[in-house]
Amino acid sequence: MATQKAYEKLSDLENLRKQWRKLSGLHTREEWSAAIVRAATAAEIAANYAIRQELISKRNLESEFVDNLLRWANGLSGKLERLLIPLTTKETDKAEKMKELRKLANDINQQRNSIVHQGEFCNEEEAKIAIGKAQEFIVGLIRLYEPSFDIKAR
């Protein structure tokens, strides 16, 4: 019997894939709003991954310090606006991609917040659109660091 890694031991990409599998199950069970929240969570994990690549891998900062920055940035939009966009301003291609991803991040965040903070329920079409935006955001962002990365919507 294979043992699963503890959640806190998963890498960001493992965690992201786990979230994506969970959202697929929710979608299959027609739990549209919950699937959207999982998609938004996966998008935020993708942002965490990118930030760690920028700050730990490229700049050799301590992971504990980076974890504090991730909490401070608070949410997908905060992580993009407060960390990723400023971190990539001198890399033209990345900076342009971050600006493109900003609109998707705002849309994802707005939909998530409507569900979580206002109790909105979504239908299948809304879920399909939201999950598609999350997938586009995640793949677009992660491929800046892992060019062959992909996830499939189910």
Secondary structure as GFF3:
##gff-version 3
##sequence-region A 1 154
A	DSSP	three_ten_helix	7	9	.	.	.	ID=ss1
A	DSSP	alpha_helix	12	28	.	.	.	ID=ss2
A	DSSP	alpha_helix	32	52	.	.	.	ID=ss3
A	DSSP	pi_helix	53	57	.	.	.	ID=ss4
A	DSSP	alpha_helix	63	73	.	.	.	ID=ss5
A	DSSP	alpha_helix	75	79	.	.	.	ID=ss6
A	DSSP	pi_helix	80	84	.	.	.	ID=ss7
A	DSSP	alpha_helix	85	87	.	.	.	ID=ss8
A	DSSP	alpha_helix	92	118	.	.	.	ID=ss9
A	DSSP	alpha_helix	124	142	.	.	.	ID=ss10
###
